[in-house]
């Protein structure tokens, strides 16, 4: 019997994820506030629900992909938890703050439901290609139950720990990514101003102790390294506004546990300035332009 998945939130990431569930023989009941998103989902083979409540009331698994913690808390508190059937597995793939993830999971457990926080890494291309990495927080038995549906959308599924651990892993990873991207950009700019050819510096640094993912897989210099948003004038990729959002969540988390994150704080300030200057929609590696 085909498993029914209610998929709520069909933005740039959610649409690709829902498409891959259809391709892997899941019956997908889709809902979003955007008519255009619903039309695209229908074209991909999803069944369109009239509301969140209708979608989740008929589902074996509920997956949400929403913009922020306030949206997640609101939709679970006021729509999903009151409408799901007994035994439905709940999976939130949004990137939100750790405390909200824990709170919503507690609300689900009060109703006798299993819930996972499962934010993703890989961006729009990985969502479309079914190659996302999932960082999952929640009980081991719920994680085991989710393996199949998550594997239909991703290539690496990691159980990070208890409730909130998935979100903790995501924001720590992206804080590291934001800081190392800025360091990579300034290193390229310094190398070029010192007379080093960008390709030569890439060939050296990508095989030396300074190697980072930002250097080797996502080089911010046009024509250097593998294809990246830098080769497309920084269009597409991972928007600077989304990096700023994740850095903000990291700063919020650090404050809550009194962690010292000076490089993370500096990265957040730089991306805030970058976005205020009209670059919010450009790939986050475009921050190299601030260093020119």
Secondary structure as the mmCIF struct_conf table of DSSP 4:
data_model
#
loop_
_struct_conf.conf_type_id
_struct_conf.id
_struct_conf.beg_label_comp_id
_struct_conf.beg_label_asym_id
_struct_conf.beg_label_seq_id
_struct_conf.end_label_comp_id
_struct_conf.end_label_asym_id
_struct_conf.end_label_seq_id
HELX_LH_PP_P HELX_LH_PP_P1 UNK A 2 UNK A 3
STRN STRN1 UNK A 4 UNK A 8
BEND BEND1 UNK A 11 UNK A 11
HELX_RH_AL_P HELX_RH_AL_P1 UNK A 12 UNK A 23
TURN_TY1_P TURN_TY1_P1 UNK A 24 UNK A 25
STRN STRN2 UNK A 27 UNK A 31
BEND BEND2 UNK A 33 UNK A 33
HELX_RH_AL_P HELX_RH_AL_P2 UNK A 35 UNK A 43
TURN_TY1_P TURN_TY1_P2 UNK A 44 UNK A 45
HELX_LH_PP_P HELX_LH_PP_P2 UNK A 46 UNK A 46
STRN STRN3 UNK A 47 UNK A 48
HELX_LH_PP_P HELX_LH_PP_P3 UNK A 49 UNK A 49
BEND BEND3 UNK A 50 UNK A 51
HELX_RH_AL_P HELX_RH_AL_P3 UNK A 52 UNK A 57
TURN_TY1_P TURN_TY1_P3 UNK A 58 UNK A 58
BEND BEND4 UNK A 60 UNK A 60
STRN STRN4 UNK A 61 UNK A 64
BEND BEND5 UNK A 67 UNK A 68
HELX_RH_AL_P HELX_RH_AL_P4 UNK A 69 UNK A 75
HELX_RH_PI_P HELX_RH_PI_P1 UNK A 76 UNK A 80
TURN_TY1_P TURN_TY1_P4 UNK A 81 UNK A 83
HELX_LH_PP_P HELX_LH_PP_P4 UNK A 84 UNK A 85
TURN_TY1_P TURN_TY1_P5 UNK A 86 UNK A 87
STRN STRN5 UNK A 89 UNK A 92
BEND BEND6 UNK A 94 UNK A 94
HELX_RH_AL_P HELX_RH_AL_P5 UNK A 98 UNK A 110
TURN_TY1_P TURN_TY1_P6 UNK A 111 UNK A 112
STRN STRN6 UNK A 114 UNK A 121
BEND BEND7 UNK A 122 UNK A 122
HELX_RH_AL_P HELX_RH_AL_P6 UNK A 123 UNK A 129
TURN_TY1_P TURN_TY1_P7 UNK A 130 UNK A 130
STRN STRN7 UNK A 132 UNK A 137
BEND BEND8 UNK A 138 UNK A 138
HELX_RH_AL_P HELX_RH_AL_P7 UNK A 140 UNK A 151
TURN_TY1_P TURN_TY1_P8 UNK A 152 UNK A 153
STRN STRN8 UNK A 154 UNK A 161
BEND BEND9 UNK A 162 UNK A 162
TURN_TY1_P TURN_TY1_P9 UNK A 163 UNK A 164
HELX_RH_AL_P HELX_RH_AL_P8 UNK A 165 UNK A 193
TURN_TY1_P TURN_TY1_P10 UNK A 194 UNK A 195
HELX_RH_AL_P HELX_RH_AL_P9 UNK A 198 UNK A 205
TURN_TY1_P TURN_TY1_P11 UNK A 206 UNK A 207
BEND BEND10 UNK A 208 UNK A 208
TURN_TY1_P TURN_TY1_P12 UNK A 209 UNK A 210
HELX_RH_AL_P HELX_RH_AL_P10 UNK A 213 UNK A 216
TURN_TY1_P TURN_TY1_P13 UNK A 217 UNK A 217
BEND BEND11 UNK A 218 UNK A 218
BEND BEND12 UNK A 220 UNK A 221
TURN_TY1_P TURN_TY1_P14 UNK A 222 UNK A 223
BEND BEND13 UNK A 224 UNK A 226
HELX_RH_3T_P HELX_RH_3T_P1 UNK A 229 UNK A 232
TURN_TY1_P TURN_TY1_P15 UNK A 233 UNK A 234
BEND BEND14 UNK A 236 UNK A 238
STRN STRN9 UNK A 239 UNK A 239
HELX_RH_AL_P HELX_RH_AL_P11 UNK A 240 UNK A 257
TURN_TY1_P TURN_TY1_P16 UNK A 258 UNK A 258
HELX_RH_AL_P HELX_RH_AL_P12 UNK A 262 UNK A 274
HELX_RH_PI_P HELX_RH_PI_P2 UNK A 275 UNK A 279
TURN_TY1_P TURN_TY1_P17 UNK A 280 UNK A 281
BEND BEND15 UNK A 282 UNK A 282
STRN STRN10 UNK A 283 UNK A 283
HELX_RH_3T_P HELX_RH_3T_P2 UNK A 284 UNK A 291
#
